[in-house]
Amino acid sequence: MDRPWAPDFCCMLVSKPVMFDKGFRRLKLGNKTIAFYVLLPLYLEEVELKLSKGTDELLDRFDEYEIDAVIDIERPNVAKKRR
């Protein structure tokens, strides 16, 4: 059966792993360097926030809500107003 793994998310953001130390972002192996990235699932409102205010604003809100690279399909939507 084909079904979405997390129906509330609409897309993924490819980002540097800003939630990790800079030393984790690249691994040098001989004459090659491997760069690490994370995939962050986004709600539609978060995509709209990113488009209107920029990626830095979105990632700042991820920090504010203490959202990291571990995917949590029940995490809060950082673009919605708090009650």
C-alpha angles and dihedrals in degrees: 000000000000113000136144116270091219112013096189093064120078104189147347131256116217106215143163108261093258090166090067131066115275089246089068095055096075135030119198115209112179106300094345130083123204116206118206125215134178131222113225117192112224136205116226091253090054090053089051090049091051091050094047102037104017139251094284091061091050093048091046088057090049086056092047091053091041093239114163138181094281106102112238112179089198097052119130121267103248093202095060119091117254118244 
